[in-house]
Amino acid sequence: MTDVTVQETAVPAEQMQAWGQSSNLGTEDFRLSNILLMHGMSKMVKDRDNPAKEGDFRDNRTGDLLGSIDNPMSFVPFHLEKRWDVERLEDGKWKWDRTEYFDQSNSSRPVSRSKGKFTEVNGERYFIMFRAFILRTEDLERGAVKPYIVDFKNSSRESGRVLGQTMFQDNNLEKVSPAGYTFQLRAEEVTNGENTWLAYSIAKDRKSERDEEASAFKMYKLLKEMDVSEAEVEQTANHAPDDLEF
């Protein structure tokens, strides 16, 4: 019997480019997962067949465990957006309806929660939120580049604002890119004196490695070129606990 040795060769760059251009998939076919902080009333936690527990950070599409209140998740941010989180009154109850970009055309809307009071406009309520687009450093260490979304809203909104200030102001003063530092995604207990719930928090960690920063920049360019959308998020379960805040 004769052994046959197959020599592996790299695929030429021009062939790689053609490979990516041969599909008829549209931008609507590419979606990003949102990392959800599990609460006691989250669907995954209430599902007895699901191993998710309160305090977990879970991929909303696959259910994968990405971190937890006991195991903070390290990430590199590559984009951040300020948005409106919109609730609509249905059957006498306020329910999450959609998110919208915050821009000059809608910046004059009244923020719904102010000093313990809610403002309603035509059956809708508007809340400021920050949407971060990130890469997990654990994924990058093993050569995987998978982007995620983290929504900072309600009790975690201030953490989103701080993230944005670091990315676009502090980093600029240091002459580093928005992805110049890594962060720890954490969870902490929040209380209003009567009720207690969990909310995201962040902590600046370390300077990004050059390959981490390069991966973040490539993903940012891809995000802008393809207008990649995000997966539908389990908004109700993730949003409800913060309705207790006054």
C-alpha positions in Angstrom: 0.0 0.0 0.0 1.4 3.4 -0.9 1.0 6.4 1.4 -0.1 9.6 -0.3 1.0 12.8 1.3 -1.2 15.9 0.6 0.7 19.2 0.9 -1.5 22.0 2.3 -1.2 25.4 0.7 -2.6 28.7 1.6 -5.6 30.0 -0.4 -4.5 33.0 -2.5 -5.8 36.4 -1.3 -7.7 37.1 -4.5 -9.6 33.8 -4.2 -10.4 34.6 -0.6 -12.0 37.9 -1.7 -14.0 36.2 -4.4 -15.2 33.7 -1.9 -16.8 36.4 0.2 -18.5 38.0 -2.9 -20.2 34.9 -4.2 -23.2 34.8 -1.8 -26.6 36.4 -2.3 -27.0 36.9 1.5 -28.1 40.4 2.4 -27.3 42.5 5.4 -30.6 41.5 7.0 -29.2 37.9 7.2 -26.3 38.8 9.5 -27.2 39.3 13.1 -25.4 40.0 16.3 -26.1 38.3 19.7 -26.9 40.4 22.8 -25.4 39.5 26.1 -28.2 39.4 28.6 -27.9 39.6 32.4 -30.1 37.0 33.9 -32.7 38.1 36.4 -35.0 35.9 38.5 -37.8 36.5 36.0 -35.7 35.9 32.8 -37.2 33.3 30.5 -34.0 31.3 30.5 -34.0 31.2 34.3 -37.6 30.2 34.6 -37.1 27.4 32.0 -36.5 24.3 34.1 -34.7 22.6 31.2 -32.2 25.5 30.9 -29.1 25.7 33.2 -29.2 29.5 33.3 -29.3 31.1 36.7 -29.7 34.6 38.1 -26.5 36.6 37.7 -25.3 34.8 34.5 -24.3 36.6 31.3 -26.0 34.7 28.5 -26.0 34.8 24.7 -29.6 35.6 23.9 -29.6 33.4 20.8 -27.6 30.3 21.9 -27.9 30.5 25.6 -24.1 30.1 26.0 -22.7 31.2 29.3 -20.3 34.1 28.7 -19.6 35.3 32.2 -21.4 35.9 35.5 -21.7 38.1 38.6 -19.0 35.8 40.1 -16.9 35.7 36.9 -16.6 39.1 35.2 -16.2 39.1 31.4 -13.3 40.9 29.7 -14.0 42.8 26.5 -12.7 45.2 23.9 -15.3 47.8 22.8 -15.3 48.8 19.1 -18.4 50.9 18.8 -21.0 52.6 21.0 -24.4 54.1 20.2 -26.8 56.4 22.1 -30.4 55.2 21.6 -33.9 55.7 22.7 -35.5 52.7 24.4 -39.2 53.0 23.7 -42.1 51.5 25.7 -45.7 51.4 24.5 -48.9 51.2 26.5 -50.8 48.0 25.6 -53.9 46.6 27.4 -53.1 48.9 30.4 -49.5 47.7 30.7 -46.2 49.3 29.6 -44.3 47.0 27.3 -41.0 47.3 25.5 -41.6 48.2 21.8 -38.4 49.2 20.1 -35.1 51.0 20.2 -34.3 54.0 18.0 -31.2 56.0 17.2 -30.8 59.2 19.2 -30.2 62.0 16.7 -31.1 65.7 16.0 -34.5 64.7 14.7 -35.7 63.2 18.0 -33.3 64.6 20.6 -36.0 67.0 22.0 -38.2 64.1 23.3 -38.9 64.2 27.0 -36.9 61.6 28.9 -39.6 59.5 30.6 -38.1 58.9 34.0 -37.2 62.1 36.0 -37.1 62.4 39.7 -39.4 59.4 40.3 -42.0 60.5 37.7 -42.8 59.1 34.3 -43.6 61.2 31.3 -46.0 59.8 28.6 -46.2 61.1 25.0 -49.0 59.7 22.8 -49.0 56.3 24.6 -45.2 56.0 24.5 -42.4 56.4 27.0 -38.8 57.2 26.1 -35.7 56.2 27.9 -32.0 56.9 27.1 -29.8 53.9 26.7 -26.3 53.1 25.4 -25.6 50.1 23.1 -22.0 48.8 23.1 -20.6 46.6 20.4 -17.8 44.5 21.8 -15.4 41.6 21.3 -14.6 39.2 24.2 -10.9 38.9 24.9 -11.3 35.2 25.7 -12.6 34.7 22.2 -9.7 36.7 20.7 -7.2 34.7 22.7 -8.3 31.5 20.9 -8.4 33.1 17.5 -12.2 33.7 17.3 -13.6 37.1 16.4 -17.3 37.1 17.4 -19.0 40.5 18.0 -21.6 40.9 20.7 -24.0 43.7 21.9 -24.4 44.8 25.5 -27.2 47.2 26.3 -26.7 49.7 29.2 -30.1 50.9 30.2 -31.9 52.0 33.3 -29.7 51.2 36.4 -26.7 50.4 34.1 -27.1 53.5 31.9 -24.4 55.4 33.7 -21.9 52.6 33.0 -22.7 53.0 29.3 -22.1 56.7 29.5 -18.8 56.2 31.3 -17.8 53.6 28.6 -18.5 56.2 25.9 -16.6 58.9 27.7 -13.6 56.6 28.0 -13.7 55.5 24.4 -14.2 58.8 22.7 -12.8 61.4 25.1 -10.3 60.0 27.5 -8.7 57.7 24.9 -8.5 60.6 22.5 -6.7 62.7 25.0 -4.2 59.9 25.4 -4.0 59.6 21.6 -5.2 56.0 21.6 -8.2 54.5 19.7 -11.7 53.9 21.1 -10.5 50.3 21.5 -7.4 51.2 23.3 -8.4 49.7 26.6 -10.2 46.5 27.7 -12.9 46.5 30.3 -14.5 44.1 32.7 -18.2 43.5 32.4 -19.6 43.0 35.9 -23.0 42.8 37.7 -23.9 44.4 40.9 -26.9 44.6 43.2 -29.0 47.8 43.0 -31.7 48.7 45.5 -34.2 51.5 46.0 -34.8 50.7 49.7 -37.7 48.4 49.0 -36.5 46.2 46.1 -33.2 44.8 45.0 -32.2 43.7 41.5 -29.1 43.2 39.3 -27.6 45.7 36.9 -24.5 45.8 34.6 -21.4 47.7 35.7 -18.0 48.1 34.1 -14.4 48.6 35.2 -11.5 49.8 33.1 -9.0 46.9 32.9 -5.8 47.3 30.9 -4.4 48.6 27.6 -5.5 46.5 24.6 -2.9 44.3 22.9 -2.1 45.4 19.3 -3.9 42.3 17.8 -7.0 43.0 20.0 -7.1 46.6 18.8 -6.6 45.5 15.2 -9.5 43.0 15.4 -11.7 45.6 16.9 -11.0 48.1 14.1 -11.6 45.4 11.5 -15.0 44.6 13.1 -15.9 48.2 13.3 -15.3 48.6 9.5 -17.3 45.5 8.8 -20.1 46.7 11.0 -20.3 50.0 9.0 -19.8 48.5 5.6 -22.5 45.8 6.0 -24.9 47.6 8.3 -25.2 44.4 10.3 -28.3 44.2 12.5 -28.8 42.8 15.9 -30.8 39.8 17.0 -34.1 40.4 18.6 -33.5 40.7 22.3 -35.4 39.3 25.3 -36.3 42.8 26.2 -39.1 42.3 28.7 -37.3 40.1 31.1 -34.1 42.2 30.9 -35.9 45.5 31.3 -38.6 44.7 34.0 -36.4 44.8 37.1 -35.3 48.3 36.5 -38.9 49.5 36.4 -38.6 49.3 40.2 -36.2 52.1 40.3 -37.6 55.5 41.4 
